[in-house]
């Protein structure tokens, strides 16, 4: 979330009063992609602009946005996130 959205009087020890612009979820071993799709839909209905669902088994990233169909990006692709910043999806799955 960008700091510009936060009220100046916000106390960092209190819950955040602003809906985030981006939520990233990683599918856990006990979860299904369908469950994560439902969760992504809930985030979008709550006002989140974009939800990323990372699937480590499929080595893919699915991007959910309001008013558009989900877009799945495989590990051999890259996406432009911010001006001047490109993410290679494969980097999400590299083990350090």
PARO-604403 format. One record per atom (N, C-alpha, C): atom name; y, x, z; residue number from 0; residue in one letter. Coordinates in Angstrom, 3 decimals, padded with zeros to 6 digits. Atoms other than C-alpha are relative to their C-alpha. Example, Ala and Ser with C-alpha at 12.3 -4.5 7.8 and 13.67 -1.06 7.14 Angstrom:
BEGIN
<atom->N&Y->-001.190&X->000.890&Z->000.000&n->0&res->a>
<atom->CA&Y->-004.500&X->012.300&Z->007.800&n->0&res->a>
<atom->C&Y->001.200&X->000.900&Z->000.000&n->0&res->a>
<atom->N&Y->-001.190&X->-000.820&Z->-000.060&n->1&res->s>
<atom->CA&Y->-001.060&X->013.670&Z->007.140&n->1&res->s>
<atom->C&Y->001.090&X->-000.770&Z->000.730&n->1&res->s>
! end
This chain:
BEGIN
<atom->N&Y->-001.156&X->000.849&Z->000.000&n->0&res->x>
<atom->CA&Y->000.000&X->000.000&Z->000.000&n->0&res->x>
<atom->C&Y->001.223&X->000.898&Z->000.000&n->0&res->x>
<atom->N&Y->-001.214&X->-000.799&Z->000.053&n->1&res->x>
<atom->CA&Y->003.461&X->001.286&Z->-000.708&n->1&res->x>
<atom->C&Y->000.877&X->-000.295&Z->001.217&n->1&res->x>
<atom->N&Y->-000.850&X->000.146&Z->-001.186&n->2&res->x>
<atom->CA&Y->005.820&X->001.883&Z->002.185&n->2&res->x>
<atom->C&Y->001.186&X->-000.928&Z->-000.257&n->2&res->x>
<atom->N&Y->-001.125&X->000.868&Z->000.316&n->3&res->x>
<atom->CA&Y->008.520&X->-000.065&Z->000.350&n->3&res->x>
<atom->C&Y->-000.272&X->-001.451&Z->000.401&n->3&res->x>
<atom->N&Y->000.346&X->001.376&Z->-000.359&n->4&res->x>
<atom->CA&Y->006.635&X->-003.274&Z->001.191&n->4&res->x>
<atom->C&Y->000.046&X->-000.247&Z->001.508&n->4&res->x>
<atom->N&Y->000.038&X->000.168&Z->-001.449&n->5&res->x>
<atom->CA&Y->006.595&X->-002.645&Z->004.944&n->5&res->x>
<atom->C&Y->001.391&X->-000.294&Z->000.562&n->5&res->x>
<atom->N&Y->-001.284&X->000.238&Z->-000.650&n->6&res->x>
<atom->CA&Y->009.355&X->-004.103&Z->007.110&n->6&res->x>
<atom->C&Y->000.414&X->001.252&Z->000.786&n->6&res->x>
<atom->N&Y->-000.468&X->-001.199&Z->-000.708&n->7&res->x>
<atom->CA&Y->011.508&X->-001.344&Z->008.614&n->7&res->x>
<atom->C&Y->-000.322&X->-000.059&Z->001.487&n->7&res->x>
<atom->N&Y->000.241&X->000.143&Z->-001.437&n->8&res->x>
<atom->CA&Y->010.911&X->-002.739&Z->012.109&n->8&res->x>
<atom->C&Y->-001.488&X->000.006&Z->000.356&n->8&res->x>
<atom->N&Y->001.440&X->000.042&Z->-000.273&n->9&res->x>
<atom->CA&Y->007.091&X->-002.587&Z->011.759&n->9&res->x>
<atom->C&Y->-000.419&X->001.132&Z->000.911&n->9&res->x>
<atom->N&Y->000.557&X->-000.961&Z->-000.943&n->10&res->x>
<atom->CA&Y->005.346&X->-000.832&Z->014.639&n->10&res->x>
<atom->C&Y->-001.398&X->000.375&Z->-000.487&n->10&res->x>
<atom->N&Y->001.283&X->-000.450&Z->000.542&n->11&res->x>
<atom->CA&Y->002.402&X->001.261&Z->013.381&n->11&res->x>
<atom->C&Y->-001.188&X->-000.312&Z->000.905&n->11&res->x>
<atom->N&Y->001.085&X->000.352&Z->-000.919&n->12&res->x>
<atom->CA&Y->000.386&X->000.266&Z->016.471&n->12&res->x>
<atom->C&Y->-000.384&X->-001.475&Z->-000.101&n->12&res->x>
<atom->N&Y->000.275&X->001.424&Z->000.188&n->13&res->x>
<atom->CA&Y->000.431&X->-003.384&Z->015.356&n->13&res->x>
<atom->C&Y->-000.730&X->-000.214&Z->-001.327&n->13&res->x>
<atom->N&Y->000.645&X->000.283&Z->001.293&n->14&res->x>
<atom->CA&Y->-001.613&X->-005.038&Z->012.588&n->14&res->x>
<atom->C&Y->001.025&X->000.021&Z->-001.129&n->14&res->x>
<atom->N&Y->-000.882&X->-000.076&Z->001.161&n->15&res->x>
<atom->CA&Y->-000.156&X->-004.533&Z->009.149&n->15&res->x>
<atom->C&Y->000.392&X->-001.418&Z->-000.438&n->15&res->x>
<atom->N&Y->-000.445&X->001.353&Z->000.361&n->16&res->x>
<atom->CA&Y->001.966&X->-007.572&Z->008.194&n->16&res->x>
<atom->C&Y->000.020&X->-000.278&Z->-001.502&n->16&res->x>
<atom->N&Y->-000.110&X->000.119&Z->001.449&n->17&res->x>
<atom->CA&Y->001.670&X->-007.011&Z->004.435&n->17&res->x>
<atom->C&Y->-001.385&X->000.076&Z->-000.641&n->17&res->x>
<atom->N&Y->001.258&X->-000.040&Z->000.747&n->18&res->x>
<atom->CA&Y->-001.189&X->-007.696&Z->002.022&n->18&res->x>
<atom->C&Y->-000.016&X->001.283&Z->-000.833&n->18&res->x>
<atom->N&Y->000.035&X->-001.234&Z->000.789&n->19&res->x>
<atom->CA&Y->-002.342&X->-004.419&Z->000.415&n->19&res->x>
<atom->C&Y->-000.023&X->-000.296&Z->-001.497&n->19&res->x>
<atom->N&Y->000.013&X->000.146&Z->001.456&n->20&res->x>
<atom->CA&Y->-001.922&X->-003.893&Z->-003.317&n->20&res->x>
<atom->C&Y->-001.381&X->000.289&Z->-000.562&n->20&res->x>
<atom->N&Y->001.310&X->-000.437&Z->000.469&n->21&res->x>
<atom->CA&Y->-005.354&X->-002.286&Z->-003.679&n->21&res->x>
<atom->C&Y->-000.985&X->000.026&Z->001.158&n->21&res->x>
<atom->N&Y->001.104&X->-000.078&Z->-000.962&n->22&res->x>
<atom->CA&Y->-008.639&X->-002.725&Z->-001.797&n->22&res->x>
<atom->C&Y->-001.168&X->000.659&Z->-000.736&n->22&res->x>
<atom->N&Y->001.167&X->-000.671&Z->000.570&n->23&res->x>
<atom->CA&Y->-011.627&X->-000.434&Z->-002.427&n->23&res->x>
<atom->C&Y->-001.196&X->-000.287&Z->000.892&n->23&res->x>
<atom->N&Y->001.241&X->000.301&Z->-000.711&n->24&res->x>
<atom->CA&Y->-015.117&X->-001.565&Z->-001.413&n->24&res->x>
<atom->C&Y->-001.136&X->000.792&Z->-000.632&n->24&res->x>
<atom->N&Y->001.189&X->-000.714&Z->000.469&n->25&res->x>
<atom->CA&Y->-018.325&X->000.462&Z->-001.685&n->25&res->x>
<atom->C&Y->-001.215&X->-000.838&Z->000.369&n->25&res->x>
<atom->N&Y->001.185&X->000.813&Z->-000.259&n->26&res->x>
<atom->CA&Y->-021.570&X->-001.471&Z->-002.043&n->26&res->x>
<atom->C&Y->-000.952&X->000.786&Z->000.900&n->26&res->x>
<atom->N&Y->000.937&X->-000.611&Z->-000.955&n->27&res->x>
<atom->CA&Y->-023.779&X->-000.653&Z->000.960&n->27&res->x>
<atom->C&Y->-001.428&X->-000.328&Z->-000.415&n->27&res->x>
<atom->N&Y->001.396&X->000.260&Z->000.379&n->28&res->x>
<atom->CA&Y->-027.585&X->-000.480&Z->000.677&n->28&res->x>
<atom->C&Y->-000.451&X->-001.444&Z->000.227&n->28&res->x>
<atom->N&Y->000.423&X->001.363&Z->-000.282&n->29&res->x>
<atom->CA&Y->-027.940&X->-003.962&Z->002.194&n->29&res->x>
<atom->C&Y->000.796&X->-001.073&Z->-000.726&n->29&res->x>
<atom->N&Y->-000.844&X->000.964&Z->000.690&n->30&res->x>
<atom->CA&Y->-025.320&X->-005.614&Z->-000.031&n->30&res->x>
<atom->C&Y->-000.394&X->-000.120&Z->-001.465&n->30&res->x>
<atom->N&Y->000.230&X->000.197&Z->001.434&n->31&res->x>
<atom->CA&Y->-025.579&X->-007.057&Z->-003.515&n->31&res->x>
<atom->C&Y->001.345&X->-000.006&Z->-000.716&n->31&res->x>
<atom->N&Y->-001.227&X->000.060&Z->000.786&n->32&res->x>
<atom->CA&Y->-023.069&X->-006.917&Z->-006.320&n->32&res->x>
<atom->C&Y->000.592&X->-001.407&Z->000.068&n->32&res->x>
<atom->N&Y->-000.481&X->001.379&Z->-000.112&n->33&res->x>
<atom->CA&Y->-022.846&X->-010.716&Z->-006.105&n->33&res->x>
<atom->C&Y->000.795&X->-000.229&Z->001.273&n->33&res->x>
<atom->N&Y->-000.726&X->000.122&Z->-001.267&n->34&res->x>
<atom->CA&Y->-021.807&X->-010.523&Z->-002.449&n->34&res->x>
<atom->C&Y->001.362&X->000.688&Z->-000.090&n->34&res->x>
<atom->N&Y->-001.260&X->-000.719&Z->000.131&n->35&res->x>
<atom->CA&Y->-019.158&X->-007.961&Z->-003.315&n->35&res->x>
<atom->C&Y->000.960&X->-000.720&Z->-000.946&n->35&res->x>
<atom->N&Y->-000.836&X->000.789&Z->000.902&n->36&res->x>
<atom->CA&Y->-017.901&X->-010.165&Z->-006.158&n->36&res->x>
<atom->C&Y->000.675&X->-001.124&Z->000.776&n->36&res->x>
<atom->N&Y->-000.585&X->001.043&Z->-000.843&n->37&res->x>
<atom->CA&Y->-017.395&X->-012.990&Z->-003.657&n->37&res->x>
<atom->C&Y->001.102&X->000.566&Z->000.890&n->37&res->x>
<atom->N&Y->-000.983&X->-000.646&Z->-000.871&n->38&res->x>
<atom->CA&Y->-015.572&X->-010.617&Z->-001.330&n->38&res->x>
<atom->C&Y->001.252&X->000.374&Z->-000.799&n->38&res->x>
<atom->N&Y->-001.134&X->-000.349&Z->000.856&n->39&res->x>
<atom->CA&Y->-013.378&X->-009.369&Z->-004.192&n->39&res->x>
<atom->C&Y->000.832&X->-001.241&Z->-000.313&n->39&res->x>
<atom->N&Y->-000.703&X->001.255&Z->000.282&n->40&res->x>
<atom->CA&Y->-012.511&X->-012.969&Z->-005.060&n->40&res->x>
<atom->C&Y->000.824&X->-000.433&Z->001.204&n->40&res->x>
<atom->N&Y->-000.740&X->000.342&Z->-001.222&n->41&res->x>
<atom->CA&Y->-011.508&X->-013.607&Z->-001.437&n->41&res->x>
<atom->C&Y->001.261&X->000.851&Z->000.136&n->41&res->x>
<atom->N&Y->-001.176&X->-000.889&Z->-000.072&n->42&res->x>
<atom->CA&Y->-009.198&X->-010.568&Z->-001.506&n->42&res->x>
<atom->C&Y->001.073&X->-000.445&Z->-000.992&n->42&res->x>
<atom->N&Y->-000.964&X->000.410&Z->001.017&n->43&res->x>
<atom->CA&Y->-007.571&X->-011.717&Z->-004.735&n->43&res->x>
<atom->C&Y->000.694&X->-001.302&Z->000.395&n->43&res->x>
<atom->N&Y->-000.590&X->001.262&Z->-000.450&n->44&res->x>
<atom->CA&Y->-007.052&X->-015.231&Z->-003.335&n->44&res->x>
<atom->C&Y->000.965&X->000.202&Z->001.166&n->44&res->x>
<atom->N&Y->-000.882&X->-000.307&Z->-001.126&n->45&res->x>
<atom->CA&Y->-005.402&X->-013.645&Z->-000.277&n->45&res->x>
<atom->C&Y->001.267&X->000.724&Z->-000.445&n->45&res->x>
<atom->N&Y->-001.215&X->-000.624&Z->000.505&n->46&res->x>
<atom->CA&Y->-002.846&X->-011.940&Z->-002.529&n->46&res->x>
<atom->C&Y->-000.112&X->001.459&Z->-000.385&n->46&res->x>
<atom->N&Y->000.200&X->-001.387&Z->000.411&n->47&res->x>
<atom->CA&Y->-004.333&X->-008.491&Z->-003.178&n->47&res->x>
<atom->C&Y->000.098&X->000.071&Z->-001.524&n->47&res->x>
<atom->N&Y->-000.189&X->-000.127&Z->001.452&n->48&res->x>
<atom->CA&Y->-003.377&X->-007.261&Z->-006.667&n->48&res->x>
<atom->C&Y->-001.258&X->000.463&Z->-000.719&n->48&res->x>
<atom->N&Y->001.145&X->-000.614&Z->000.681&n->49&res->x>
<atom->CA&Y->-006.499&X->-005.248&Z->-007.446&n->49&res->x>
<atom->C&Y->-001.071&X->000.364&Z->001.027&n->49&res->x>
<atom->N&Y->001.142&X->-000.347&Z->-000.850&n->50&res->x>
<atom->CA&Y->-009.973&X->-004.786&Z->-005.945&n->50&res->x>
<atom->C&Y->-000.947&X->000.866&Z->-000.820&n->50&res->x>
<atom->N&Y->000.990&X->-000.866&Z->000.629&n->51&res->x>
<atom->CA&Y->-012.295&X->-001.921&Z->-006.828&n->51&res->x>
<atom->C&Y->-001.308&X->-000.143&Z->000.750&n->51&res->x>
<atom->N&Y->001.333&X->000.016&Z->-000.595&n->52&res->x>
<atom->CA&Y->-016.016&X->-002.291&Z->-006.196&n->52&res->x>
<atom->C&Y->-000.757&X->001.193&Z->-000.579&n->52&res->x>
<atom->N&Y->000.707&X->-001.212&Z->000.395&n->53&res->x>
<atom->CA&Y->-017.838&X->001.035&Z->-006.295&n->53&res->x>
<atom->C&Y->-001.488&X->-000.233&Z->000.223&n->53&res->x>
<atom->N&Y->001.455&X->000.155&Z->-000.060&n->54&res->x>
<atom->CA&Y->-021.553&X->000.820&Z->-007.071&n->54&res->x>
<atom->C&Y->-000.623&X->001.374&Z->-000.181&n->54&res->x>
<atom->N&Y->000.538&X->-001.364&Z->000.056&n->55&res->x>
<atom->CA&Y->-023.187&X->004.139&Z->-006.202&n->55&res->x>
<atom->C&Y->-001.329&X->000.069&Z->-000.739&n->55&res->x>
<atom->N&Y->001.275&X->-000.005&Z->000.729&n->56&res->x>
<atom->CA&Y->-026.578&X->003.130&Z->-007.635&n->56&res->x>
<atom->C&Y->000.227&X->-000.032&Z->-001.506&n->56&res->x>
<atom->N&Y->-000.295&X->000.120&Z->001.430&n->57&res->x>
<atom->CA&Y->-025.162&X->002.123&Z->-011.021&n->57&res->x>
<atom->C&Y->001.012&X->001.050&Z->-000.458&n->57&res->x>
<atom->N&Y->-001.028&X->-001.005&Z->000.289&n->58&res->x>
<atom->CA&Y->-022.554&X->004.907&Z->-010.802&n->58&res->x>
<atom->C&Y->001.108&X->-000.629&Z->-000.860&n->58&res->x>
<atom->N&Y->-001.043&X->000.720&Z->000.726&n->59&res->x>
<atom->CA&Y->-019.880&X->002.449&Z->-011.851&n->59&res->x>
<atom->C&Y->001.082&X->-000.481&Z->000.959&n->59&res->x>
<atom->N&Y->-001.143&X->000.543&Z->-000.719&n->60&res->x>
<atom->CA&Y->-016.533&X->001.089&Z->-010.760&n->60&res->x>
<atom->C&Y->000.377&X->-001.291&Z->-000.709&n->60&res->x>
<atom->N&Y->-000.421&X->001.272&Z->000.585&n->61&res->x>
<atom->CA&Y->-015.711&X->-002.580&Z->-011.304&n->61&res->x>
<atom->C&Y->001.356&X->-000.356&Z->000.583&n->61&res->x>
<atom->N&Y->-001.370&X->000.311&Z->-000.405&n->62&res->x>
<atom->CA&Y->-012.051&X->-003.526&Z->-011.189&n->62&res->x>
<atom->C&Y->000.244&X->-001.494&Z->-000.187&n->62&res->x>
<atom->N&Y->-000.333&X->001.420&Z->-000.004&n->63&res->x>
<atom->CA&Y->-011.059&X->-007.073&Z->-010.280&n->63&res->x>
<atom->C&Y->001.518&X->-000.117&Z->000.127&n->63&res->x>
<atom->N&Y->-001.427&X->000.281&Z->-000.062&n->64&res->x>
<atom->CA&Y->-007.523&X->-008.306&Z->-010.935&n->64&res->x>
<atom->C&Y->000.203&X->-001.499&Z->-000.160&n->64&res->x>
<atom->N&Y->-000.312&X->001.422&Z->000.163&n->65&res->x>
<atom->CA&Y->-005.928&X->-011.712&Z->-010.661&n->65&res->x>
<atom->C&Y->000.256&X->-000.305&Z->-001.472&n->65&res->x>
<atom->N&Y->-000.255&X->000.496&Z->001.355&n->66&res->x>
<atom->CA&Y->-005.833&X->-013.663&Z->-013.931&n->66&res->x>
<atom->C&Y->-000.639&X->000.835&Z->-001.107&n->66&res->x>
<atom->N&Y->000.718&X->-000.705&Z->001.065&n->67&res->x>
<atom->CA&Y->-008.257&X->-011.378&Z->-015.781&n->67&res->x>
<atom->C&Y->-001.461&X->000.160&Z->000.412&n->67&res->x>
<atom->N&Y->001.420&X->-000.199&Z->-000.263&n->68&res->x>
<atom->CA&Y->-011.968&X->-010.786&Z->-016.092&n->68&res->x>
<atom->C&Y->-000.237&X->001.379&Z->000.615&n->68&res->x>
<atom->N&Y->000.308&X->-001.318&Z->-000.559&n->69&res->x>
<atom->CA&Y->-013.565&X->-007.946&Z->-014.106&n->69&res->x>
<atom->C&Y->-000.307&X->001.000&Z->-001.115&n->69&res->x>
<atom->N&Y->000.248&X->-001.074&Z->000.962&n->70&res->x>
<atom->CA&Y->-013.768&X->-004.635&Z->-015.933&n->70&res->x>
<atom->C&Y->-000.872&X->001.050&Z->000.681&n->70&res->x>
<atom->N&Y->000.896&X->-001.012&Z->-000.562&n->71&res->x>
<atom->CA&Y->-016.714&X->-002.290&Z->-015.270&n->71&res->x>
<atom->C&Y->000.142&X->001.283&Z->-000.800&n->71&res->x>
<atom->N&Y->-000.181&X->-001.312&Z->000.607&n->72&res->x>
<atom->CA&Y->-016.185&X->001.392&Z->-015.932&n->72&res->x>
<atom->C&Y->-001.141&X->000.891&Z->000.465&n->72&res->x>
<atom->N&Y->001.144&X->-000.872&Z->-000.294&n->73&res->x>
<atom->CA&Y->-019.153&X->003.752&Z->-016.105&n->73&res->x>
<atom->C&Y->000.476&X->001.401&Z->000.346&n->73&res->x>
<atom->N&Y->-000.362&X->-001.325&Z->-000.509&n->74&res->x>
<atom->CA&Y->-019.215&X->007.268&Z->-014.691&n->74&res->x>
<atom->C&Y->000.457&X->000.974&Z->-001.073&n->74&res->x>
<atom->N&Y->-000.428&X->-000.922&Z->001.057&n->75&res->x>
<atom->CA&Y->-018.601&X->008.892&Z->-018.098&n->75&res->x>
<atom->C&Y->001.418&X->-000.305&Z->-000.492&n->75&res->x>
<atom->N&Y->-001.337&X->000.409&Z->000.437&n->76&res->x>
<atom->CA&Y->-015.172&X->007.225&Z->-018.401&n->76&res->x>
<atom->C&Y->001.056&X->000.391&Z->001.031&n->76&res->x>
<atom->N&Y->-001.101&X->-000.246&Z->-000.920&n->77&res->x>
<atom->CA&Y->-011.773&X->007.683&Z->-016.821&n->77&res->x>
<atom->C&Y->000.985&X->-001.157&Z->-000.084&n->77&res->x>
<atom->N&Y->-001.002&X->001.052&Z->-000.028&n->78&res->x>
<atom->CA&Y->-008.952&X->005.349&Z->-015.825&n->78&res->x>
<atom->C&Y->001.330&X->000.591&Z->000.448&n->78&res->x>
<atom->N&Y->-001.341&X->-000.397&Z->-000.410&n->79&res->x>
<atom->CA&Y->-005.214&X->005.773&Z->-015.468&n->79&res->x>
<atom->C&Y->000.415&X->-000.911&Z->001.144&n->79&res->x>
<atom->N&Y->-000.312&X->000.794&Z->-001.187&n->80&res->x>
<atom->CA&Y->-004.240&X->004.656&Z->-011.984&n->80&res->x>
<atom->C&Y->001.506&X->-000.137&Z->000.194&n->80&res->x>
<atom->N&Y->-001.448&X->-000.061&Z->-000.158&n->81&res->x>
<atom->CA&Y->-000.622&X->005.702&Z->-011.632&n->81&res->x>
<atom->C&Y->000.545&X->000.849&Z->-001.138&n->81&res->x>
<atom->N&Y->-000.554&X->-000.870&Z->001.039&n->82&res->x>
<atom->CA&Y->001.753&X->007.314&Z->-014.092&n->82&res->x>
<atom->C&Y->-000.303&X->001.475&Z->000.310&n->82&res->x>
<atom->N&Y->000.320&X->-001.417&Z->-000.167&n->83&res->x>
<atom->CA&Y->000.473&X->010.854&Z->-014.537&n->83&res->x>
<atom->C&Y->-001.260&X->000.286&Z->000.795&n->83&res->x>
<atom->N&Y->001.217&X->-000.226&Z->-000.780&n->84&res->x>
<atom->CA&Y->-002.729&X->010.326&Z->-012.515&n->84&res->x>
<atom->C&Y->-001.168&X->-000.723&Z->-000.659&n->84&res->x>
<atom->N&Y->001.194&X->000.542&Z->000.631&n->85&res->x>
<atom->CA&Y->-006.067&X->009.838&Z->-014.248&n->85&res->x>
<atom->C&Y->-001.189&X->000.318&Z->000.888&n->85&res->x>
<atom->N&Y->001.202&X->-000.181&Z->-000.818&n->86&res->x>
<atom->CA&Y->-009.304&X->009.335&Z->-012.299&n->86&res->x>
<atom->C&Y->-001.214&X->000.016&Z->-000.909&n->86&res->x>
<atom->N&Y->001.293&X->-000.043&Z->000.667&n->87&res->x>
<atom->CA&Y->-012.576&X->010.470&Z->-013.821&n->87&res->x>
<atom->C&Y->-000.986&X->-000.703&Z->000.923&n->87&res->x>
<atom->N&Y->000.880&X->000.811&Z->-000.844&n->88&res->x>
<atom->CA&Y->-015.022&X->007.872&Z->-012.508&n->88&res->x>
<atom->C&Y->-001.161&X->000.835&Z->000.530&n->88&res->x>
<atom->N&Y->001.092&X->-000.870&Z->-000.461&n->89&res->x>
<atom->CA&Y->-017.760&X->010.528&Z->-012.278&n->89&res->x>
<atom->C&Y->000.375&X->000.730&Z->001.289&n->89&res->x>
<atom->N&Y->-000.433&X->-000.697&Z->-001.214&n->90&res->x>
<atom->CA&Y->-015.651&X->012.239&Z->-009.585&n->90&res->x>
<atom->C&Y->-000.253&X->-000.817&Z->001.258&n->90&res->x>
<atom->N&Y->000.301&X->000.845&Z->-001.166&n->91&res->x>
<atom->CA&Y->-016.298&X->009.256&Z->-007.300&n->91&res->x>
<atom->C&Y->-001.408&X->000.260&Z->000.530&n->91&res->x>
<atom->N&Y->001.401&X->-000.138&Z->-000.360&n->92&res->x>
<atom->CA&Y->-019.985&X->010.158&Z->-007.273&n->92&res->x>
<atom->C&Y->-000.441&X->001.445&Z->000.196&n->92&res->x>
<atom->N&Y->000.354&X->-001.412&Z->-000.213&n->93&res->x>
<atom->CA&Y->-019.867&X->013.953&Z->-007.043&n->93&res->x>
<atom->C&Y->-000.172&X->000.278&Z->001.489&n->93&res->x>
<atom->N&Y->000.268&X->-000.345&Z->-001.391&n->94&res->x>
<atom->CA&Y->-021.373&X->015.246&Z->-003.826&n->94&res->x>
<atom->C&Y->000.620&X->001.364&Z->000.286&n->94&res->x>
<atom->N&Y->-000.662&X->-001.247&Z->-000.373&n->95&res->x>
<atom->CA&Y->-019.372&X->017.938&Z->-002.080&n->95&res->x>
<atom->C&Y->-000.969&X->000.875&Z->000.758&n->95&res->x>
! end
